[in-house]
Amino acid sequence: MQTEQLKQTARQALEDLKGVDIVEFDVRDMTSVTDVMLIASGTSDRHVKSLAGAVVMACKEAGVAPLGVEGESEGEWVLVDLGDVVVHVMQPRTREFYALEKLWSYTEEKREKSEQR
């Protein structure tokens, strides 16, 4: 499955279960770990677990089994590693604390500035 299709499958699963503030980052030029990062919030630990579970199920149905799923038991932050796409589902306070969007936005800005030189 192409990266774009995998990203859309995961994103649709998040949207279908009312994931909050879904953002995506193309990080292929910034890290060798993955190509795309999706970040979404759930409104409770149960919602976070359900969102992550929906991503796993949708991707399995599309023929892609996750390489790993971390944090399911707590439901504060669940990471679903799909290889070319990594999905972070977090409770709002956890998302605010770790500020992944700021980290990747800063890295992207830094890369763009160096390319302009």
C-alpha positions in Angstrom: 0.0 0.0 0.0 1.3 3.4 -0.9 2.1 5.9 1.9 -0.6 8.3 0.8 -3.2 5.6 0.8 -2.1 4.4 4.2 -2.2 7.9 5.6 -5.7 8.4 4.3 -6.9 5.1 5.7 -5.6 6.0 9.2 -6.9 9.6 9.0 -10.3 8.4 7.9 -10.5 6.0 10.9 -9.6 8.9 13.2 -12.2 11.1 11.6 -14.9 8.4 11.7 -14.6 8.1 15.4 -14.5 11.9 15.9 -10.8 12.3 16.6 -10.0 15.9 17.6 -7.5 18.3 16.1 -6.0 15.9 13.5 -2.8 17.1 12.0 -0.3 15.5 9.7 3.4 16.1 9.0 5.4 15.0 6.1 8.7 14.1 7.9 10.4 12.1 5.2 13.1 14.8 4.8 13.6 15.1 8.5 13.9 11.5 9.8 14.5 8.0 8.5 12.1 6.5 11.0 8.9 7.3 9.0 7.5 9.3 6.2 4.3 10.7 7.7 3.2 11.5 11.2 -0.5 11.9 12.2 -1.4 13.4 15.6 -4.9 13.4 17.0 -6.6 13.9 20.3 -9.2 11.8 22.1 -11.5 13.2 24.8 -10.8 10.5 27.3 -8.7 7.4 27.8 -11.5 5.3 26.4 -11.7 7.5 23.4 -8.0 7.5 22.8 -8.0 3.7 22.9 -10.9 3.5 20.6 -9.3 5.8 18.1 -6.1 3.8 18.1 -8.0 0.6 17.8 -10.0 1.9 14.8 -6.7 2.9 13.1 -5.3 -0.6 13.6 -8.5 -2.3 12.4 -8.9 -0.1 9.3 -5.3 -0.6 8.3 -5.5 -4.4 8.8 -8.6 -4.5 6.6 -6.6 -2.6 4.0 -3.8 -5.2 4.2 -1.3 -3.4 6.5 -0.6 -4.8 10.0 0.9 -2.4 12.4 4.6 -3.0 13.3 3.7 -2.1 16.9 1.2 -0.4 19.2 2.4 1.2 22.4 0.4 2.8 25.3 -2.9 1.0 24.8 -3.3 0.0 28.5 -3.0 3.6 29.8 -4.9 5.5 27.1 -3.0 8.7 27.7 -0.9 8.4 24.5 -1.2 5.5 22.1 1.3 5.2 19.3 0.5 3.1 16.2 3.5 2.3 14.1 2.5 1.5 10.5 6.0 1.8 9.1 5.7 4.7 6.6 3.0 6.3 8.8 3.1 6.7 12.6 -0.1 7.7 14.4 -0.1 9.4 17.8 -3.4 9.5 19.6 -3.3 11.5 22.9 -5.4 13.1 25.5 -5.3 16.9 25.2 -3.2 17.5 28.4 -0.6 14.9 27.2 -0.6 16.4 23.8 -0.1 19.9 25.1 2.7 18.8 27.5 4.7 17.0 24.8 4.0 19.5 22.0 4.9 17.3 19.1 3.4 19.7 16.7 5.8 22.4 17.8 8.8 20.1 17.6 8.0 19.0 14.0 7.0 22.5 13.0 10.3 23.9 14.3 12.2 21.1 12.5 10.4 21.8 9.3 11.0 25.6 9.5 14.7 25.0 10.2 14.9 22.7 7.1 13.2 25.2 4.9 15.4 28.0 6.0 18.6 26.0 5.3 17.2 25.2 1.9 16.8 28.9 1.1 20.5 29.7 1.8 
